[in-house]
């Protein structure tokens, strides 16, 4: 499975990617997670990234693409398949990704556009809690941890991302509409866009995805006469 997950912040890309990774072991590449790792370093570049992420703006294509290119060309697990989550976020990044994937001979199967609405986005992100250690995702109502403030998976403290507040979320949605939404046309023109509702629970979205993949491979087999 070689997929790009597209959709606004809060569409459920991270949760779906975590579930697919758990079930299949394929590589989950989240540029948001990669950038948060960079931010932990007090390097000049880490501080620059921190300032942009804090206000809900995009980090430069050059920095993000460099991180992705390194991962794609150095992770031997990529051979099993991959899921991009939060990348690409601009048409330039989508073009760069095609170039990088062509270089390693692992082109995309499709881009999955997870559609959802603003109310859902706000409620998901404002109730989201993340594990400091393993990155597991929780939600105060939809997926509460067994012990408040503690990760069910590794027992580490949970935190709320500083960019998961109402003002910054609205800014991130605006940035998404302007910079990221045009990518939908980019993949549509390649015949690689697939749409799915992101309004459901993660397990149900996962089931819809599996059905879609099975249906497509059935249709492909039928049209190739095998
Ligand atoms: P995420 O964890 O995907 O919600 O990303 C958190 C923040 O990291 C975003 O609001 C951006 O500031 C930055 N970011 C993540 N991925 C990218 C990307 N592909 N291009 C530019 N900035 C990004």
Boltz pocket constraint, residues with backbone or C-beta under 6 A from the ligand:
constraints:
  - pocket:
      binder: B
      contacts: [[A, 9], [A, 31], [A, 32], [A, 33], [A, 35], [A, 52], [A, 53], [A, 54], [A, 56], [A, 57], [A, 58], [A, 59], [A, 60], [A, 61], [A, 64], [A, 85], [A, 86], [A, 87], [A, 88], [A, 89], [A, 93], [A, 163], [A, 172]]
      max_distance: 6.0
